[in-house]
Amino acid sequence: MSSSQQPFRLAVIGSGPAGVYAAETLLKNKQVKSGELEVAIDLFDRLPAPFGLIRYGVAPDHPRIKGIITALHRILGRGDIRFLGDVEFGTDLTVDDLRHHYDAVIFATGALKDAELTVPGVELEGSHGAADFVAWYDGNPDYPRSWELDAESVAVIGNGNVALDVARVLSKSADELLRTEIPDNVYAGLQAAKTTDVHVFGRRGPAQTKFSPLEARELAHPRGLQVVMDPRDIEQITEAQWEVINADKRTSQVTQTFVGWLEEQQRREAAGEEPTDREGRPVQRRLHMHFWHRPVEVLGEDGQVTGMRFERTELDAEGNLEGTGEFVDYELGAIYRAVGYHGSELPGIPYDAKRGVISNTAGRVTAAEGDVLPGLYANGWIKRGPVGLIGATKSDAIETIASLLEDIESGALPSAPERDGEAILRLLEDRGVPYTTWDGWMALDEHEKALGAAAVDADGEPRARIKVVEREEMVRVSRDAVNQPSPA
């Protein structure tokens, strides 16, 4: 491979971890670092701000969110990746546009839709996809500003990270979340919530949850919260299953957290003591942990959720889940389905609807018959499905970039006709797209911090940040900072 006067031009669609790490992996390649291969990378996002699912898909009080954003911010802040926000693929730019301006395109659009829960009654009013609720409390500008929280007793279906986040947000007081960056409309909505009981249901047992020990323990942290356990869920674990649990440190720690809560609950009941939160304060809300429950049907009247039916489950001798034939009904006013995410189809890009991913082989986008489409690649959840965390996303990037480099080396990629890096900006301007830039994000970042500094949390301390929700306001702040006129 020889150095060229014209840099290799790459577009990355999506500025979450999958997009940023794909770009960073290419820049860290020895051929790029040595100057043998010169590259120019543009990172696009349909939202005016970067970071994708880290900004708009993780609970604001998540313990690791700040560290991840700090890492992504450091990469994008170097200046060797150009960020262009508020640009939607398929509307503002088509695949033909990208092929005209870039030698290759990596799609890293993640998975934003809820996976389906196929049980009767799931369409009833009050049955919500967790992804929509997460987008609301994270201030995604493309979602409604209000959320009805009139139900006193609600269910969260699932035992993964999203279920954990949703349960924690529903269980906490709004004042506790003032320490985070939640927007004012979210604080007002949570402050007015009538929720007193949050029920979390998992199909398997405590040992099969995906929680980390820290995340499990933090479920009991909210002020005024009592965790309620069903003794049967622990008693059902067999001696053979305990041997497997105790052989794995993480699994043992998580399971013992639930055991500890049950033992404390039973001690108080035996002593006739009133329940309190972990600091001895009066109980205002209860978090009910239910294991060995498989969803069967959402119950309702007059089109509204009134409850849910579950079948109790167990593990057979081979460790497979099976129903016991025992059914249990719970009275509920709302249900949040946190059973996973599903990727969305992109216009003009081959899509596997069953898996919710772009059809690909080792990151190379493939047509229905399996033929590789030169110059098109995928990374992250839209490549492999919504499983795994940051480590898996980095591994994905290594594979995808390896495929890209092989194709560059072999000469398999057609060169883009348009080589001028400013041409894509002129195209967006001609189409009236109010795109934002990294400098604009820096201005919005400072603006959100200033909003926080001018407000106080429940303890009277300045807030670190208040997230801006309105897309128009985000664009105005971002574009004004770099002397770009905002749309009228």
C-alpha positions as CSV (number, residue, x, y, z in Angstrom):
1,M,0.0,0.0,0.0
2,S,1.5,3.3,-1.0
3,S,0.8,6.8,0.4
4,S,-1.5,8.9,-1.7
5,Q,-2.0,12.6,-2.1
6,Q,-5.7,12.0,-1.6
7,P,-6.7,10.7,1.8
8,F,-9.0,7.7,2.1
9,R,-12.4,9.1,2.9
10,L,-14.5,7.3,5.4
11,A,-18.1,8.1,6.6
12,V,-19.3,6.6,9.9
13,I,-23.1,6.7,10.5
14,G,-23.7,6.8,14.3
15,S,-21.7,8.6,17.0
16,G,-22.2,6.2,19.8
17,P,-19.5,3.8,21.1
18,A,-19.7,1.6,18.0
19,G,-19.1,4.5,15.6
20,V,-16.4,6.2,17.6
21,Y,-14.5,3.0,18.3
22,A,-14.7,2.0,14.6
23,A,-13.1,5.3,13.7
24,E,-10.6,5.1,16.5
25,T,-9.5,1.6,15.6
26,L,-8.7,2.7,12.0
27,L,-6.8,5.7,13.3
28,K,-4.7,3.5,15.6
29,N,-3.8,1.1,12.8
30,K,0.0,1.1,12.2
31,Q,-0.4,2.0,8.6
32,V,-2.3,5.1,9.5
33,K,-0.1,6.1,12.4
34,S,3.0,5.7,10.2
35,G,1.5,7.9,7.4
36,E,1.5,5.1,4.9
37,L,-2.3,5.4,4.8
38,E,-3.8,8.8,5.1
39,V,-7.5,8.9,6.2
40,A,-10.2,11.5,6.6
41,I,-13.1,10.5,8.8
42,D,-16.6,12.1,9.1
43,L,-18.8,10.9,11.9
44,F,-22.5,11.6,11.4
45,D,-25.4,11.4,13.8
46,R,-29.1,12.1,13.4
47,L,-29.2,13.9,16.7
48,P,-27.4,17.3,17.2
49,A,-25.3,15.9,20.0
50,P,-22.8,13.0,20.0
51,F,-22.5,9.8,22.0
52,G,-25.6,8.0,20.9
53,L,-27.0,5.4,23.3
54,I,-24.6,6.5,26.0
55,R,-26.3,9.9,26.1
56,Y,-29.8,8.8,25.2
57,G,-30.1,5.1,26.3
58,V,-28.5,4.7,29.7
59,A,-30.1,5.8,33.0
60,P,-28.7,9.2,34.1
61,D,-27.6,7.7,37.5
62,H,-25.8,4.7,35.8
63,P,-22.5,4.3,37.6
64,R,-20.4,3.9,34.5
65,I,-22.0,6.4,32.2
66,K,-19.6,9.3,33.0
67,G,-16.5,7.2,32.4
68,I,-17.7,6.1,29.0
69,I,-18.6,9.6,27.9
70,T,-15.3,10.9,29.1
71,A,-13.5,8.3,26.9
72,L,-15.6,9.1,23.8
73,H,-15.2,12.8,24.4
74,R,-11.4,12.5,24.6
75,I,-11.3,10.6,21.2
76,L,-13.6,13.1,19.4
77,G,-11.9,16.1,21.0
78,R,-8.6,15.4,19.4
79,G,-9.8,16.8,16.1
80,D,-8.9,13.9,13.7
81,I,-12.5,12.8,13.4
82,R,-15.0,15.4,12.1
83,F,-18.4,15.3,13.9
84,L,-21.5,16.3,11.9
85,G,-24.7,16.1,13.9
86,D,-28.4,16.7,13.2
87,V,-27.9,14.8,9.9
88,E,-30.3,11.8,9.3
89,F,-29.2,9.0,7.0
90,G,-32.0,8.2,4.5
91,T,-33.5,11.7,4.7
92,D,-30.8,14.3,4.7
93,L,-28.2,12.0,3.0
94,T,-28.8,8.8,1.0
95,V,-26.5,5.9,0.4
96,D,-25.8,7.3,-3.1
97,D,-24.7,10.6,-1.6
98,L,-22.3,8.8,0.7
99,R,-20.9,6.7,-2.1
100,H,-20.3,9.8,-4.1
101,H,-18.3,11.5,-1.3
102,Y,-16.7,8.7,0.5
103,D,-14.6,5.6,-0.4
104,A,-16.3,3.6,2.4
105,V,-19.2,3.9,4.8
106,I,-19.5,2.2,8.2
107,F,-23.0,1.9,9.7
108,A,-23.0,2.0,13.5
109,T,-26.6,3.0,14.2
110,G,-27.2,0.7,17.1
111,A,-30.6,-0.7,18.1
112,L,-33.2,1.7,19.4
113,K,-36.5,-0.3,19.1
114,D,-37.9,-2.6,21.7
115,A,-37.8,-6.3,21.0
116,E,-41.2,-7.8,20.8
117,L,-42.9,-9.5,23.7
118,T,-45.4,-11.8,22.0
119,V,-48.1,-12.4,24.5
120,P,-51.8,-11.6,24.3
121,G,-52.8,-8.1,25.5
122,V,-49.4,-6.5,24.9
123,E,-51.0,-3.8,22.9
124,L,-53.2,-2.5,25.8
125,E,-52.9,1.0,27.0
126,G,-50.4,1.2,29.8
127,S,-48.1,-1.5,28.2
128,H,-44.9,0.3,27.3
129,G,-41.7,-0.5,25.6
130,A,-38.8,0.2,27.9
131,A,-36.9,1.9,25.1
132,D,-39.5,4.6,24.8
133,F,-39.5,5.3,28.5
134,V,-35.7,5.4,28.6
135,A,-35.7,7.9,25.7
136,W,-38.2,10.0,27.6
137,Y,-36.2,10.2,30.9
138,D,-32.9,10.7,29.0
139,G,-34.4,13.7,27.1
140,N,-34.2,12.4,23.6
141,P,-35.5,15.3,21.5
142,D,-37.4,13.0,19.1
143,Y,-39.7,11.8,21.9
144,P,-42.7,13.3,23.7
145,R,-41.9,15.7,26.7
146,S,-44.5,14.1,29.0
147,W,-45.0,10.6,30.4
148,E,-48.1,9.3,32.3
149,L,-47.0,8.0,35.6
150,D,-50.5,7.6,37.2
151,A,-50.2,3.9,38.0
152,E,-49.5,3.0,41.6
153,S,-48.3,-0.6,40.9
154,V,-46.1,-1.1,37.8
155,A,-44.2,-4.1,36.4
156,V,-40.8,-4.2,34.7
157,I,-40.4,-7.3,32.6
158,G,-36.8,-8.5,32.2
159,N,-33.6,-9.1,34.2
160,G,-31.1,-7.2,32.0
161,N,-29.4,-3.8,32.3
162,V,-32.3,-1.9,30.8
163,A,-34.8,-3.5,33.2
164,L,-32.5,-2.6,36.0
165,D,-32.2,1.0,34.9
166,V,-36.0,1.4,34.5
167,A,-36.7,-0.2,37.8
168,R,-34.2,2.1,39.5
169,V,-35.7,5.3,38.0
170,L,-39.2,4.3,38.8
171,S,-38.2,3.4,42.4
172,K,-36.2,6.6,43.2
173,S,-37.7,9.9,44.3
174,A,-37.4,12.7,41.8
175,D,-35.3,14.7,44.3
176,E,-32.6,12.0,44.3
177,L,-32.4,12.2,40.5
178,L,-31.8,15.9,40.7
179,R,-28.1,15.0,41.3
180,T,-28.1,13.8,37.6
181,E,-28.6,15.7,34.4
182,I,-32.3,14.9,34.0
183,P,-34.2,17.7,32.2
184,D,-36.7,19.8,34.0
185,N,-39.7,18.1,32.3
186,V,-38.5,14.7,33.5
187,Y,-38.1,15.9,37.0
188,A,-41.6,17.3,37.0
189,G,-43.0,14.1,35.6
190,L,-41.3,11.9,38.2
191,Q,-42.1,14.3,41.0
192,A,-45.8,13.9,40.2
193,A,-45.6,10.1,39.8
194,K,-48.1,8.0,41.8
195,T,-45.9,4.9,41.8
196,T,-45.7,3.1,45.1
197,D,-44.8,-0.4,44.0
198,V,-42.4,-1.6,41.3
199,H,-42.4,-5.3,40.4
200,V,-39.5,-6.7,38.5
201,F,-40.1,-10.1,36.8
202,G,-37.5,-12.5,35.4
203,R,-38.1,-15.8,33.7
204,R,-35.2,-17.5,35.4
205,G,-33.7,-17.4,38.9
206,P,-31.6,-14.9,40.8
207,A,-28.4,-16.6,39.6
208,Q,-29.3,-16.1,36.0
209,T,-29.7,-12.3,36.1
210,K,-27.2,-10.2,34.1
211,F,-26.6,-7.7,37.0
212,S,-23.2,-7.0,38.3
213,P,-22.8,-7.3,42.1
214,L,-22.6,-3.5,42.4
215,E,-25.7,-2.9,40.3
216,A,-27.7,-5.5,42.3
217,R,-26.7,-3.8,45.6
218,E,-27.6,-0.4,44.3
219,L,-31.2,-1.5,43.8
220,A,-31.7,-1.0,47.5
221,H,-30.1,2.4,47.7
222,P,-33.0,4.8,47.0
223,R,-34.3,6.7,50.0
224,G,-37.5,5.3,51.5
225,L,-37.3,2.1,49.4
226,Q,-38.0,-1.4,50.7
227,V,-36.9,-4.4,48.7
228,V,-39.4,-7.2,48.9
229,M,-38.4,-10.8,48.2
230,D,-40.5,-14.0,47.7
231,P,-39.0,-16.8,49.9
232,R,-40.0,-19.3,47.2
233,D,-37.6,-17.8,44.7
234,I,-34.6,-18.6,46.9
235,E,-36.0,-21.9,48.3
236,Q,-36.5,-23.2,44.7
237,I,-32.7,-23.2,44.1
238,T,-31.5,-26.8,44.4
239,E,-28.2,-28.0,46.1
240,A,-26.8,-28.8,42.7
241,Q,-27.6,-25.3,41.5
242,W,-26.0,-23.8,44.6
243,E,-22.8,-25.6,43.7
244,V,-22.8,-24.0,40.3
245,I,-23.6,-20.6,41.8
246,N,-20.8,-20.8,44.4
247,A,-18.3,-21.7,41.8
248,D,-18.6,-18.3,40.1
249,K,-17.7,-15.2,42.2
250,R,-20.0,-12.7,40.3
251,T,-23.0,-15.1,40.3
252,S,-22.4,-15.9,44.0
253,Q,-22.2,-12.2,45.0
254,V,-25.4,-11.3,43.1
255,T,-27.4,-14.2,44.5
256,Q,-26.2,-13.6,48.0
257,T,-27.4,-10.0,47.8
258,F,-30.9,-11.3,47.2
259,V,-30.5,-13.9,50.0
260,G,-29.4,-11.1,52.4
261,W,-32.4,-9.0,51.6
262,L,-34.7,-12.0,52.2
263,E,-33.1,-12.8,55.5
264,E,-33.4,-9.3,56.7
265,Q,-37.0,-9.2,55.6
266,Q,-37.8,-12.5,57.4
267,R,-36.0,-11.3,60.6
268,R,-38.1,-8.1,60.7
269,E,-41.3,-10.1,60.1
270,A,-40.4,-12.5,62.9
271,A,-39.6,-9.7,65.3
272,G,-42.8,-7.8,64.4
273,E,-40.8,-4.8,63.2
274,E,-42.0,-2.2,60.8
275,P,-40.2,-2.3,57.4
276,T,-37.7,0.5,56.7
277,D,-35.2,1.4,54.0
278,R,-31.6,0.4,54.4
279,E,-30.9,3.6,56.5
280,G,-33.8,3.0,58.8
281,R,-36.1,5.6,57.2
282,P,-39.9,5.0,56.7
283,V,-40.9,3.2,53.6
284,Q,-42.4,5.3,50.8
285,R,-42.0,2.8,47.9
286,R,-41.5,-0.9,47.5
287,L,-39.4,-2.8,44.9
288,H,-40.6,-6.4,44.5
289,M,-38.2,-8.8,43.0
290,H,-39.9,-11.8,41.3
291,F,-37.9,-14.7,39.8
292,W,-39.0,-17.8,38.0
293,H,-41.9,-16.0,36.3
294,R,-42.6,-16.4,32.5
295,P,-45.0,-13.8,31.0
296,V,-48.2,-15.4,29.7
297,E,-50.7,-12.6,29.2
298,V,-51.3,-8.9,29.8
299,L,-54.7,-8.5,31.5
300,G,-56.9,-5.6,30.9
301,E,-60.4,-4.0,30.9
302,D,-61.7,-1.4,28.5
303,G,-58.4,-1.4,26.6
304,Q,-56.4,-0.6,29.7
305,V,-53.8,-2.7,31.6
306,T,-55.1,-4.1,34.9
307,G,-52.6,-6.8,35.5
308,M,-50.5,-9.6,34.2
309,R,-50.5,-13.4,34.3
310,F,-47.3,-15.4,34.7
311,E,-46.4,-19.1,34.8
312,R,-43.9,-20.1,37.4
313,T,-40.8,-21.8,36.0
314,E,-37.9,-24.0,37.0
315,L,-34.8,-25.5,35.6
316,D,-34.7,-29.1,34.5
317,A,-31.8,-31.5,35.2
318,E,-30.0,-30.1,32.1
319,G,-30.4,-26.5,33.2
320,N,-33.1,-25.7,30.6
321,L,-36.1,-23.5,31.6
322,E,-39.5,-25.2,31.7
323,G,-43.0,-24.2,33.0
324,T,-44.4,-25.7,36.2
325,G,-48.1,-25.3,35.2
326,E,-48.7,-22.9,38.1
327,F,-50.1,-19.6,37.0
328,V,-50.0,-16.4,39.1
329,D,-51.9,-13.1,38.4
330,Y,-50.7,-9.7,39.6
331,E,-52.8,-6.5,39.7
332,L,-50.9,-3.8,37.8
333,G,-51.6,-0.4,36.3
334,A,-48.7,-0.3,33.9
335,I,-46.1,-2.6,32.3
336,Y,-42.6,-1.8,31.0
337,R,-41.2,-4.4,28.6
338,A,-37.5,-4.6,28.9
339,V,-36.8,-7.8,27.0
340,G,-34.2,-6.5,24.7
341,Y,-33.6,-4.1,21.7
342,H,-34.1,-4.6,18.0
343,G,-32.2,-2.8,15.2
344,S,-34.0,-0.7,12.7
345,E,-33.8,-1.0,8.9
346,L,-31.8,1.7,7.1
347,P,-33.0,2.9,3.6
348,G,-31.2,1.1,0.8
349,I,-29.2,-1.2,3.1
350,P,-29.7,-5.0,3.2
351,Y,-31.5,-5.9,6.4
352,D,-32.1,-9.1,8.4
353,A,-35.6,-8.4,9.9
354,K,-35.6,-11.5,12.1
355,R,-32.3,-10.6,13.8
356,G,-32.7,-6.8,13.5
357,V,-29.2,-6.4,11.9
358,I,-27.6,-5.2,8.7
359,S,-26.8,-8.3,6.6
360,N,-23.0,-8.7,6.8
361,T,-20.1,-11.0,6.9
362,A,-17.2,-10.0,9.2
363,G,-18.6,-6.4,9.0
364,R,-18.9,-6.3,5.2
365,V,-22.5,-5.6,4.2
366,T,-23.9,-8.3,2.0
367,A,-26.9,-8.5,-0.4
368,A,-29.6,-11.0,0.1
369,E,-27.8,-13.7,-2.0
370,G,-24.7,-13.2,0.1
371,D,-22.6,-11.0,-2.3
372,V,-20.5,-8.4,-0.6
373,L,-21.5,-4.8,-1.4
374,P,-18.1,-3.0,-1.8
375,G,-17.4,-0.1,0.4
376,L,-20.3,-0.7,2.9
377,Y,-19.6,-2.0,6.4
378,A,-21.4,-2.4,9.8
379,N,-20.3,-2.3,13.4
380,G,-21.8,-2.7,16.9
381,W,-25.4,-3.8,17.6
382,I,-26.6,-3.1,14.1
383,K,-23.9,-5.6,13.0
384,R,-24.3,-8.4,15.6
385,G,-27.5,-7.7,17.4
386,P,-28.1,-6.0,20.8
387,V,-25.9,-8.1,23.0
388,G,-22.7,-7.4,24.8
389,L,-21.2,-4.2,26.3
390,I,-18.3,-1.9,25.4
391,G,-15.8,-4.7,25.3
392,A,-17.7,-6.5,22.6
393,T,-18.2,-3.3,20.6
394,K,-14.4,-2.8,20.6
395,S,-13.9,-6.4,19.4
396,D,-16.5,-5.7,16.6
397,A,-14.6,-2.7,15.5
398,I,-11.3,-4.6,15.3
399,E,-13.0,-7.2,13.0
400,T,-14.8,-4.6,10.8
401,I,-11.7,-2.4,10.4
402,A,-9.6,-5.5,9.5
403,S,-12.1,-6.2,6.7
404,L,-11.9,-2.6,5.6
405,L,-8.1,-2.6,5.5
406,E,-8.0,-5.9,3.6
407,D,-10.3,-4.4,1.0
408,I,-8.1,-1.3,0.7
409,E,-5.0,-3.4,0.3
410,S,-6.6,-5.6,-2.4
411,G,-8.0,-2.6,-4.3
412,A,-11.5,-3.9,-4.0
413,L,-13.0,-0.5,-3.1
414,P,-14.0,1.9,-5.9
415,S,-12.8,5.4,-5.3
416,A,-15.4,8.1,-4.5
417,P,-15.8,10.6,-7.4
418,E,-15.9,13.6,-5.1
419,R,-12.6,14.1,-3.2
420,D,-13.1,17.5,-1.7
421,G,-13.8,17.2,2.0
422,E,-15.8,20.4,2.1
423,A,-18.2,19.3,-0.6
424,I,-20.4,17.3,1.8
425,L,-20.8,20.5,3.9
426,R,-21.9,22.4,0.8
427,L,-24.4,19.6,-0.1
428,L,-25.9,19.8,3.4
429,E,-26.1,23.6,3.3
430,D,-27.7,23.5,-0.2
431,R,-30.4,21.1,1.2
432,G,-31.0,23.3,4.2
433,V,-29.8,20.8,6.7
434,P,-28.8,22.7,10.0
435,Y,-25.9,20.4,10.8
436,T,-23.9,20.8,14.0
437,T,-20.2,20.3,14.6
438,W,-17.8,19.3,17.4
439,D,-17.3,23.0,18.3
440,G,-21.1,23.3,18.4
441,W,-21.2,20.4,20.8
442,M,-18.6,22.0,23.0
443,A,-20.8,25.1,23.2
444,L,-23.9,23.0,24.0
445,D,-21.9,21.1,26.6
446,E,-20.9,24.3,28.4
447,H,-24.5,25.6,28.0
448,E,-25.9,22.5,29.8
449,K,-23.3,22.8,32.5
450,A,-24.2,26.5,33.0
451,L,-27.9,25.5,33.3
452,G,-26.9,23.1,36.1
453,A,-24.7,25.6,37.9
454,A,-27.6,28.0,38.0
455,A,-29.9,25.4,39.6
456,V,-29.6,23.4,42.8
457,D,-30.4,19.8,43.8
458,A,-32.5,18.6,46.8
459,D,-29.6,19.3,49.1
460,G,-29.1,22.9,47.9
461,E,-26.0,22.0,45.9
462,P,-25.4,23.3,42.3
463,R,-26.3,20.6,39.7
464,A,-23.5,19.4,37.4
465,R,-25.7,19.7,34.2
466,I,-29.2,20.0,33.0
467,K,-29.8,18.3,29.6
468,V,-31.4,20.4,26.9
469,V,-34.3,18.5,25.3
470,E,-35.6,20.7,22.5
471,R,-33.9,19.8,19.2
472,E,-34.3,23.4,18.0
473,E,-32.6,24.8,21.1
474,M,-29.8,22.3,20.8
475,V,-29.2,23.3,17.2
476,R,-29.4,27.0,18.0
477,V,-26.9,26.9,20.8
478,S,-24.5,24.7,18.7
479,R,-24.7,26.7,15.5
480,D,-24.6,30.2,17.1
481,A,-21.3,29.2,18.8
482,V,-19.6,28.7,15.4
483,N,-21.4,31.6,13.7
484,Q,-23.6,29.4,11.6
485,P,-27.1,30.8,11.2
486,S,-29.8,28.6,12.7
487,P,-32.9,27.8,10.7
488,A,-35.7,30.3,11.0
